Amino acid sequence: MAFHGIFRTKDVDDVIKQNDEKPDEGEHYTRLSKRLTSWDLMGFGIGIVIGTGIFTLTGVGAKNYAGPAIMISFLIAGVVAVLAAICYAELAAAVPTAGSSYTYAYTTIGEVFAWIIAWDLILEFALGAAVVARGWSGYLQDSFGLPKAFFGEEDSVINLGAVFIVLVLGFVAAIGIREAKWLTNALVVIKVSVCLFVIAIGIFFVKAANLTPYVPKSKPLPESDSLGGLKQPLWQFVSGAQPTTFGVTGVFVAAAIVFFAYSGFEAVANLGEETKDPGKDMPRGLLGTLAICTFLYVLVCFVLTGMVKYTDLSEGAPISDAFRQVGLGWAGVLIGVAAIAGLTSVILVDIVAMGRIGFALCRDGLLPPSFGVIHEKYHTPVRITVVTTIGVAVLAAFVPLAALAEMVSIGTLFAFLVVSIAVVVLRRTKPQMKRPFRAPQVPILPITSAVLCVGLMTNLAVETWLRFIIWLVVGLVVYVFYGRSHSHLNKDSVES
């Protein structure tokens, strides 16, 4: 191990050894059970990726930023996600452990950066789960005419629908990974089937006139939306350029926003410690997830913008509303049901992922170890799962989070940036490490991935950057006053 204060790193060999250790008699379990295959990983991946992105952001991105070129926006976001997934696949196959990019950062660039990444991932998954839970509640209210005072986004003081679904899925996540796997796979079958239905039926209602102009002409951003420049992309703010929407700029801004649709696939990497054959299953699970989701996204975007003029799209429920506009109301109801199923699986995988990240932090001493104890019967980190579930339920109950959706994108891109750097660093520091899957064209591919991540991040609004920086500062305060002195690496260095 190397000790350089807060930049001390954890040895990769120690991580791998730790995952293989069995508890001595009378000790708590410190590792998770291997119960997942590549198909299960793809189920979790598709379960978290196909959700809010395809059911809502398609309308937001097309109507406000890219028009029919939203297809290109999803492709750009997909390419960035695939490059990052290749980097994830190398590390997840070689170091199959809970914590994913947190652990990779810990073994390459130091403890403080690992903590920042973990704090960032907690933001991504917690905020994502809370946002989606409120969306789930809204779909439920719309489908069954429930009271808006308890299920609506704008009218509710306490969103009971969001709290209910978070608590139910938190219970499923706590009692076992197999139960979570079965529920996720069932929901995935439903929503993938409906996506194929949308493509198969909607293709007959596509009109060429709706796809013209493919890239709408650029126009200035309305003054009322500028908020002193805080709503414009960071690069425009820094360069002093006129805030605009649509055009080429709109396509890239939409790509940064709809990246939310790909956020969460890295949750698959958090399941490496529970995978039967991570050397083969992790690359298949990660890359298979993105290949399937990108294919479905692009085709759904084509059908959506071809059925209805982008200016007439609904931002809340664009797909079901598009079918209603062409006279297929019954299809809109079916799609609404699929949206509820899709959002359910997103929340579940978010909660599972948070439990694994929290478990990794507890095992390393950066959070109280007692919270990370593995339940002897359920083989899951029950305590940390319960704590994170309660946190998400509180957020979903009281905080309107629609305006914070971009925070999930910036958190995801930041994690991808670190993983891309970690691949290059480990190739130099651990050239002989066993790598069941090797990313091609290193260092060119991971460097390209890192640059593209930064590029998309600069297309996010200034206000999003400010919120992100505040969150990271809060995380550093927690690290300074607890994690730094309680980490196992710090204790080992003191004893030595």
Residue, then its C-alpha position, 0 to 999 in steps of 0.5 A: m500500500a502507498f500512504h501519502g496522507i489523503f492521497r493514500t491508495k488501496d492495493v488492488d491485490d488487497v481488494i481482490k483478496q478481501n472479496d475472497e475472504k470468509p469470516d472467521e467463526g463468530e465474525h460478521y459476513t464481510r462479503l456478498s454472495k455470488r448469485l448473478t449471471s450475465w443475463d441477470l446483469m443485463g436485466f438490472g442494467i436495462g431495468i435502470v436505464i430504460g425508464t424516465g429517459i425514454f418515457t419523458l426526456t424524449g419529449v423534453g429534449a426534442k421540444n426544447y433543444a433538438g427537434p427531430a435531431i433528438m435521435i442524434s443527441f441520443l446517439i452522442a450520449g450513447v457513444v459516450a456511455v459505450l466508451a465509458a462502459i468499455c473502461y468499466a468492463e475492464l476494471a469490473a472484470a479485473v476487480p469485481t467488487a462492490g463500489s465500482s468506480y469508488t473502488y477503482a479510484y481508491t486503487t489508483i488516485g487516492e482515498v480522498f478522490a475515492w470518497i468524492i466519487a462515492w459521495d457523487l454516486i450517492l447523489e446520482f442514485a439517491l436523487g435519481a431514485a427520488v425523481v423517478a419515484r415522484g414520476w411513478s406517483g404522477y403516472l399512477q395518479d394520471s392512470f387511476g385518477l388518484p388524489k393530486a394532494f397525495f400523488g401529484e407533483e405540484d399539488s402534493v405537500i407530502n407525496l405519499g405515492a412516492v414514499f409508498i413505492v420507495l419503501v416497498l422496493g427498499f424492502v425488496a432490495a433488503i431481503g435479497i438480491r435474488e428477489a430483486k433480480w426476479l422482480t427486475n427481470a419481470l418488469v424489464v420484459i414488460k417495458v421492452s415489449v412495450c418499447l417494441f410495440v411502440i416502434a412496430i405500431g408507431i412506424f405506420f403513423v410516421k410522416a416525413a413532414n414532421l421530421t422537417p427541419y431535422v435540425p431546427k434553426s438556432k434561436p436565442l434563449p428567451e430572456s426569462d429563461s436565462l436567470g443571469g446566465l445560470k441556465q445556459p450551458l457552462w461553455q456558453f457562459v464562460s465564452g460569453a456567447q449568446p445563449t441559444t437553443f436548437g441548432v447544433t448547440g441544441v443537439f449537444v445540449a440535448a445530448a447532455i440532458v438526455f444522458f440521464a437516460y443512460s445514467g445508472f448502467e454503471a450500477v451493474a458494476n456495483l454488482g461485480e462481487e455478486t457475479k458468478d463469473p465476473g471476468k466474462d459476465m461483467p463485460r457482457g452485462l455492461l455492453g449488452t445493456l447499452a447496445i440494447c438500450t441505445f437501439l431502442y432509444v434511437l428507434v423510439c425517438f424516430v417514431l415519436t418525432g415522426m408521429v407528431k411535430y416536435t413542437d406539439l410533443s408533451e413534456g410529461a408523457p410524450i409517447s402515450d400522448a403522441f399515440r392519443q394525438v394520432g387517434l390510438g388512445w388505447a395504446g396510450v393507456l398501455i404505454g402508461v402502464a409500461a411507464i409505471a413498470g419501467l419506473t418501478s425497476v429504475i427505483l429498485v436498481d437505484i436502491v440496490a446500487m446505493g446499498r452496495i456503495g454504502f457497504a463498500l464505504c463501511r467496509d473501508g471504515l469511511l462510514p461506521p462499519s456497523f451499518g455495512v454488516i451483511h445479514e446472515k440470512y439475506h446476504t445483503p447489507v440490510r442496515i445501509t439499505v434501510v438507511t438509504t431507503i429512508g433517505v430517498a423516501v424523505l426526498a421523494a416525499f417533500v422535495p420537487l426534484a424535476a429541476l434537479a434532473e441534470m444533477v444526475s447527468i453531471g454526477t454520472l459523467f463525473a464518475f465516468l471521467v474517473v473510471s476512464i482515468a483509472v484504466v490508464v493509471l492501472r495499466r501503468t501501475k499494475p501492468q501484470m494484473k490479470r485482466p479477463f477483459r482488456a479495453p482496446q486502444v489504451p490509452i487512446l480510448p479511455i482518454t477519448s472517453a474522458v474528453l467526451c465526458v468533460g465535453l458533455m458536462t460543459n453543456l450542462a447549465v451553470e446552475t447545475w455546476l453550482r449545485f454539484i460543487i456545493w454537494l461535493v463541498v459538503g462531502l469533503v466536510v464529512y470526509v475531513f471530520y469522520g472518514r479521514s480519521h476512521s478509514h482502515l488505511n489510516k489505522d493501518s498506517v498509524e499502526s505501522 
